[in-house]
């Protein structure tokens, strides 16, 4: 029982940390939030889907950020490779909740 409660608390804290990390990331706020929403919950009138439920893995997310997809522009050359990888990892962490 104690182990289950501790595990549940860790999972909730982990999801909250991932969301707060992404929503406080200046790169995300500048480049992504206008279409995907401040908390990555999607802004469908602007065409950006929720990132909270993505089924893509980190490499696939990274490829979309680099090359763009649909209405989303490519960010390769606009963001560093490290910044793109960090955003992809933050998005994947957010979707694991």
N, C-alpha and C positions, 0 to 999 in steps of 0.2 A: 504494500500500500504506500509506504513512504517513498519507495523507489519510483512508483508510477507518478506520484505527485511531483517529485523532483524532476522527473523526465518531462512532464507536462509543463512545468514552470520554465524549464530550459528551452523547450520548443517555442513557447510564447515569447520569451525574452529574445531568442534568436531571430524570430520573424520581425519583432518590433525593432531590433537593432538593424537588420537589413533594410527595413523600410526607412528608418531614420538616417541611415548611412546614405542611401540613394537620394532621399529628399533634401539632404543637407549637402550633397555633392555639387559644387559650383558648375562642373561640366554638365551634369545632368540638368540642372536648373536652366543653364544658358542654352544648351543645344537640344534638349529632349522634352522638357516639361511643357512647352507650349503646345505640343501635339499629344503627348502621352499623359499629361496631367502632373501636377506637383507631386503627387504621391504614387505615380505610375499606374493609376487606376483607369487610364484611358480618357480621351476626350474625343469621342466619336464624331461630333460635328467637324472637327479638324482632321479626322482621318486616322488618328493615332490610337491603336488598340491598347487595352490594358496590358501591362508588362507583368502584372502580378500572377498571371496564370499561364505564362508561356510554357510550352512543352519543349522548346528548343534547348539544346545543351550549350555550354559556354562557347564552344567553337562555332556553332551555328549562329549564336547571338553576335559574336565578334564579326563574323562574315557579313551579317546584315548591317551592322554599324559601319563597317568598312565600305561596303559596296552599295548600300541602300536597298530599298525594296518598295515597289509600288510608288507611292507619293513621297516616301522617305528618301531624303538625299544621302549621298555617300559622305562619310566623314573621314575617309582615308586621306591623309595629307592636311586635314583641318585639325585633327586631334592626333596626338602621338600614339604609337603602338601600345605603350604602357597604359595610357589613359583609356584607350579603347578596350583593352583587356580588363582593366579595373571596372569599367562600366558594365561590361558583359558579366563579370563575376558578381557584381552587386545585383544586377537584374536576375541572374540565376538564383542567388541566395534569397531574394525576395519571393521568387516563385515557389520556393521549397516549403513555405509555411503550411 
